[in-house]
Every structure is written in C-alpha cells, then in structure tokens.
Amino acid sequence: MSRGFGVRDWLRRARDLLPKLQDQSDRFHRAQRAHRDLAERLRQEIPERFEGLLLDLLPDITAASLQRVAKVTGALGGADPQGMVAERRTAIEAEQAEIRSDVEIETAQQRIEGPLEDEITELKRSLGPIRRFLREAKHPRLDRLLDCDYGTPSYSVPWWRLSYYSDWKAGDEILEATGAEFEEFAAFREAFAGRFNQGVISQSKYEARVEEQGVLKRTLSRYRELEQSLTQVEDLVLLELRGTLRAFLQARGEGALEGRIDADRGAKNMALGWVGVGKRLQYVQELERERLTPFGAAIEKSLAKMRRKSVKYARPKKAYTRFSADEIERTFVDRSAKWDKFWTRYDAAFAALNDFDDRYHYGRFEDDFLWWDLFCDGRVKGRFSEEVTEFYEEYEEYSWESPWDDSDGYEWEEGYAAAAVADADGRDEGELWDGS
C-alpha cells in the first residue's frame, strides 16, 4: 500500500507554516525587548526609592529623627550623633595640628609658586642641553670605546685587529653626531664625563624639587579638605548614619519594617514603594524566565527545524519521499489556538506589571498579603511565580479584595478579562505555556 502524501504536499504545508512560525518568533522578540526594558527601568527605580526612604527616615541627626528611625526600623537605637560629631571634629583638628607641625601652612603656597617653581624651571632649562648632548652621543659602541680607553695613550688594540677599525669608525660617527664640536675623541671623552656627571646631579635635584613641590601641594590640599570638613561635620555624621541604616535595611529587607512602621504613614508609604518596585522586578524576571523564554526557545527551535527540513526535502534526491497521514498530522498540527492561549495569558500578566501605576501605598507588610494580586487586582493568575504558588497553597481560604473602587478611575485592559476566561477553562496551565 502506497503512502499517502508526497514531497510537494509536505513543502506546500511548510510554506504555509513558516510565516506563522516567523510571526510568533517576531512577536516573541518584541515581547522580550519590552520585558527587558521594563526590568531595566525597575532596576533603576529601586535605588532611587530606597534613597528617598532613607532621606525621609533620617533627614537630620536630631534626637527626634533618631528616635523615629529606631521606632520604625529598630536601627540606630544606640547611636550618639553628638558624640560622633565631637569625635570626628577632634580627629580632624588633630590631623590639622599634625600637618602644621610639619609644614608652615601660611607660607606653603608661596614656596610652591615661588622658590620651588623657579628652581624647577632653572634645573629643567639647564638639563636641556645636557640631555640633547647625551642623546646625540648615544651609540651602540660608546660603552666599549670608553671602557677600552679609546682616544687616549692607553688604548692598546693593535691596528691589524678588526675591532681597531670598528672602534675608529664608531669614534668618527660619534664625533659627527655631536655636531663636530670636538676634533679629537679625547676631548669628547672629557666633555662626556663632565656633562654626564653634571646631568646626574641636576636630574637628582630636579626630581627632588618636583617631589617636594608635589608633597607640599598634596599636604596643602589635604589641609584645605580638613578645613572644609570642619564646616560639614554634622553632614558627614548624617551620611555615616544613613550608611548604617542603609546596610541594616538592605540586610533585613521588608522584615525590618513589618509591625513597626504602620504608625508612621508617610514613612510606610515610601517603604511600600521601595518594596513594591522590588516585587514588580521579581515578578518581571520570573515571568520572562518561566514563561516567555521557554516559549520563545520552543518557537525558535520549531522554526529552525522547519527551515532545515524544507531545504532537505527540496533537494532532487528527496523528490520521491512519501509521508503517512499521521506524519503529516504530527508535523503540521495547527497550534494557533495554543499560541493564542499563551499570548492571552502572557500579555495580561505583562500588562499587569507594565501598566501598574504608583499605587504601592495599598500594599501591606503582613505575611498574608500578595503583591501580585495588587498589581493585577486579582484578575490574573500568577502561576509562573513560585512565591505566588506557595502563597495560594499556604492560604487556601485566601481571596483578593480590591482596595479601590470605580471612583479611583483605574481602567483595566480587556486582556485581563480574556485571561480570566482562559484561567477558568479548567485546563492545566502547563499545556498552554510550553510553546511546543
């Protein structure tokens, strides 16, 4: 019995399917870009909100501000800001006194710009001709000529040696390179020794004066920094205490605020904003990792596979390949409904995270509060998140009650309703999200 479908049938179906797969791939990449743009915006917003919370909690170092921080966070309870101010001021003044014992501050700038600068300039000027002479005299054979006393009665290389003529040639080249200043190499030897030694001494002095000038500049700069610090001691202590508070809250997260901050509504709203943005980022990352990326990988795999097979079966040697009806059905099964179901759920989940406006103050720090339901007003199941799944398992009787009403003017996308229908159809979510 012959098999029912030929290569032409297969290729015709492939031509129909490839644009659909490409459309899904394009949509995936657009969604991925939008996803990552949102994640980046949230990543930038988290530290901004956190710093705003720190500024609100600790605007100054008064006793009232410290008491407020201790009450709502449990941090800085034993801090002594005035003692810290006095200690820091004492340390600054001690360092200033140490500097004054080594440097006369009043005349340091004059010495930097006057005698030291003049001496450095003069030394640099005198070194110029010496450096130029030594540079011109540089020759591969110079050290040998000096070591073997070339140009003096002590030179003992016999005239029949090849090295004799090499020395002679090198000596003439050196005399020519130095501008014919010397007629004989003996005169050059004497001048070279004197200028070389003078250069070493001058260079040493030059480096010493430059170093002295640099030390004075750095010392004077540090002294001025200390003078400025004396006028900002309280600000510096405030920054130090905020740093301690920052580390405390970063280490403990929202747990440091739970049960403490409720009485301070202003601080609570700012803290909820900080925590809420972090939760949005968490869900955005989970949605991409658990849903969008697997779907996109499956689409890309199917698209690449269909392209490879299309090339394969278009070859002449495959012209008589036959396919059963079952093979055709498995290869070209219509997945449009499955893809639509995926995008309905995904778009609703992403829209909940992307479109959420600044309503973090409706959040709570209690264990029985789910941030996901605040973001979507309880209209979208967040099964992509392990946190959400575990929450529903722990609080079986939980149901979401919207904290706002129609008078708030909050409009929800139509996709939420479609997602709710998809969630209510009784099918397992895994069937709809695997992208296969």
N, C-alpha and C positions, 0 to 999 in steps of 0.2 A: 504494500500500500504506500503510495507516494505521500510525502509530507506536504502540508497544505499551503505554505507561503514561501515565495521566492525572495531574492535579494532586492528586487525592485519594490516589493511590498515593504520590506524592512526599511529601506532607505527613505521611502516616502513618509513612513511614520516618524523616522528620525528627523526628517526635515521639518515636520510639524512640531516635534517635541523640543528641538534645540532652542528655538526662540523663546519658548515658555521657560525653559531652564535658565536661559540668559536673563530673562526678565526677573526671575527670582534671585539670581546672582546679583544683578544690578541693585535690586531693592535691598538685599542684604548689605551690600557695601554702603549704600546711602544710610541705612539704619545704623551701621557700625560707626560711621563718621559722626552722625548725630549723637550717638551714645557716648563716644569718647569726648566730643566737645562738651557735653553736659558734665561728664565726670571731671574734666579739667576745670570747668567753672566752679564746681562744688569744691574741688581741692583748693582752689584759690580763696574761696569764701570762708572755709573753716578757720584758718588762722586769723582772718580779719574779724570774724565774730568772736573768736577767743580773746583777741587783744581788746576788743570792745568790752567784753565781760570783765577782764582784768582792770581796765580803766574805771569801769563802773563800781566794781567791788572795792578798789583801793585807789581813790582819787588823790589822796594825800596821806601823810603819816600821823595824822591826829589820833588821839586815843579813841575817839568815836569811830573812825574808819577801821582801826584795828579790831575793835570790839565787834563791829559789824561783820568783818571777814571771819573772825573766829566763830561767830554765831551761825553764819550761813554755810560755812565750809569746814570748820574745825581746824583750819590752818592758822598759823601765826599767833596762836594763843599766848605764847610766852615771849613774844617779840618785845624788845625795848628800843623803839626807834630813837628816842632822845639819847639813850646811852650809845647807840650806834653812831649817831651824829657826832657826839663828843669824841668817841673813839677814832672815827675817821678824821675829824679835824685835828686831833692830836697827832695822828700818823702823818698827815700832810705837813703840818708845821715842823715835825721832827725831820722829815726829808728835806724841807726847805733849809733848816738850820744846818744839816749835813752838807748841803750844796754850798751854802755861804761860807762854811769853814774851809772849803777847798778853792772857791772861786770868788773873786770880788765882783759881785753881780753888777754893781753900778758902772764899772769900767770895762766889763767883758765885751760889750758890743763895740766900744771904741777900739779895743785891741783887735777884735775880729776884722773890723773895717779899715783900721789904720795900720799900725806897725806890722801886723802879721800879713795883711794883704799886700803891703808894699814889699816885704821881704820875699814873699812867694812870687810876686811878679818879677823882682830882680833876679832871683835864682832861676826862674824859668827862662828869662831872657839870656842869662849867662850860659845856661845849658844848651841853648840852641846851636851855636857854632860848634861846641864840643860834640854834640850828638851827630851833627852833619859831617864833621871830620871823621869820626869813628865809623859812620855808615859808609862813607866813601872809601875808607881804608879796608873795609871788610873784604877778605879774600880767602879762598879755601886753604891757601898755603901760608897764610900770615903767621899762624902759631908756630909752624915749623921754622920759618925764617927767624923769628925772634928767639926760638929755643936753640938754634944752631949758630947763633951769633953772626948771621949773615950781615954783611956791611961793616964788619969790624975786623981788626987783625986776627981775632981768634977764630974766624971762620976757617975750617980745616978740610972742607970737602975737595978732593982732587979734581982737576979740570977735566980728566978723562971719564969721570963718572957722569952718567946720565942725569943724576939728581943735581949736579952742579949747574947744568944748563936749565933744568926745571926751576931751580932757585933763582937763577939770573932772570929768566922770563917772568916769574912771579913778581920779583922785586920791581922790574920795569913797569909791569902792569899796575902795581900799587902806586908807584910814583906818578904815573899818568892819571890814575883815577883821582888822586888828591889834588889835581889841578896844576901839576908841575910846580908845586910850592917848594919842593925840595929837589936839588940836583943830585944828591947822593942819598943812598939808603940809610947811611949812618945818621944823617941829620933827621931823616924821617923817624928812625928808631928813638932818638932822644925826644922829639916832639910828641911821638905817640905815647911814650911812657908818662910824660908830664901831663898831657891832656887827659889821658885815661885816668890817672890818679886824681886829677882835679875834678873830672866828671863824677867819679865815685863819691868824692867828698860832697860835691854840690848836690848830687842826687839824693844822698842821705839827708842833707839838711832840708832839701825841698820836701821830701816825704815826711820828715819830722814836723815841719811847719804846717803842711797840709793836714796832717793828723791832729796837731794841736788845735788848728782852726776848726776842724770837724768836731772834736770833742767839746770845744767851747760852744759851738753852735747848738749841739745836742743838749748840752747841760743847760744853756740859757733857754732853749725851747722847753725842756722839762720843767724848769723853774716857773716859766710863764704858765704852763699847763697846771701846775700846782696852785698858782695864784688864782687861776680861773676856777679850779676845783673848790677852793675855799669859799667861793661865792655860790657854789652849787651843791654843797654837802647834803642838804636835805633832799635835793632832787636825786642825787646818787644813791642815797639810802632808800628812797622810794623805789628806784629801779631795782635795787637789790632785793627788796621785799617783794616786789612784783615777780621777780625771777623765782623766788622761793615759792610763791603762790602758784606761779605757772607750772613749776615742776610738780607741785603737790596735786594740782587738778589733772595734769596730764597722766600722772601715775595712777590716780584713782578714778578718773572719768566721772560719769554722772553719779556713781555711787557715793562720791564725796558730798553731793548736794541733796540726795534723797532724804526726805524727812526733816531737813534743816532749813531749806531756802523758801519754803512755801509762804512764810510770813512776810518775806521781802518781795513784793510783787514785781518791782522794777528789775531787780537782780534775777528773779526767777525767769522772767520773760527773755532776758538776754541769754541766760544759761540754756533755756529751752531752744533758742535759736541756734546756739553753738552745737548742742547735742543733736538737734533735728537735722541740721545740714549734714552732720556726720552720718546720721542714719540714712538720709537720702543717698549719699555717696555709697554707703554699704549696699543698699538695695540696687543701685545702678550697676555696681560691679558684679553683684550676684546675678542680676538679670542677663547681663552680657555673657558671663561665664557659663551659667547653667542653661540658658535658652538660646540666645542669639548666636553665639559662637558654634555650638553643636549643629544648629540648623544650617548655618552658612557653610560649615565644613561638609555636611551631607550634600548640600546643593552643589558645591564646587566639585565634589567627588563624582556625583552623577553627571554633571556637565562634562567633565574631563573624560569620563568613561564613554559617554555617548559620542563625543568627538572622535576618540580613538577608534571606536567600533565603526563609525561612519567612514573613516578613512580606510579601515581594514576591508569592509565589505564593498567598497567602491573599486577595489582592485580587480582586474580581469580574472585572476585565478579564482576569485570567490564568486564569480558570476552565477554559478550553478548551485550555490549553497541553498539548502532548504530549511525552513523553520516550522516547528509544530505550532498549532494554535495556542498551546499552553506557553510556549516560549515567547510568542508574540505578546500574549496577555501579561505575562510577568514583566517583560521589558518595557512595555508601553502602557502600563496601567495608568489610568487618569488620577493624578494626585492633586488636582486643582482644589478639591474640597478640603483636603488635608492641609494644603498650603494656606488656603484662606482661613482655616480654623487657627492655624499657628499665628498668622498676622493679626487676626482679630484680637487674640489674647495678648500677643506681644505689644501691639500698638496701644492697647488700653493700659497695660502695665507701664509702658514707657511714658505715655501721656500723663499718667498719674504723677510720675516723678518729675517730668519735664515742666508740666504746667502748674505745679503746686506753687501758690503764691506765699507771701510771708505771713503764714498763719501758725507759726510754730508755738505761739503762746497758748494754743489749745492743747498742747501736749502735756504729759504728766511724767513724773519720775517714778511712779509706782510700778511694781512688777506686773500688775495685771493690765497695763496699758501697752497697746501695739501701735508703733509708729506707722507701720504700713497702712493700717486702716485709716489713720488720719490723712495720709497722703492721697488715698483713693476714696475716702469717705465710705469705706466698707463695701465698695462696689466691684472690686476686682480681687480674685483670689491670688494670693502671693505664694503659690506653692513652689516657686523657683527658689525661695529662701528657706534655708534650714531653720533659721530663727523663727520664721512665721509658722512653719510646720510644727515645730516643737511647742510653740505657744498654743496653737489650737489643740494639741494633744494634752497639754497640761491644764488648760482652762476649757474643758469640754462644754460647759454651760455658757461660755462667753458669747456675747452678741454685741455688735457695734451699734452705738447710739451716736448719731451725728451731733456734734457740738454747735452747729449753726443751723439756721433755717433759711427759707427762701428770702427773707428780708435782708440777708447778708449780700444778696446779689451775686452769689457764686454760681457759675454756669459750668456744667459738666459736659464733656464731649459725648456725642452719640455713641462712640465706640465703647463706652462703659456699659451701656445697655446691651450692646451686642455681646460683649464679653460675659456679662451676667447670664445671657441665654446660653452661651457656649459652656459655661460652668455648670449650668443646670441640666444639661442634656444627659447626664449620667455616665458619660464616657470618661475613661481614665486619661488624665492629662498627658501621661507619657506617650499615648498613641498620637497625640497631636503635635508634639514638640520635637520629635526625633529627627525631622527633616528628611527622612528617607523616602 
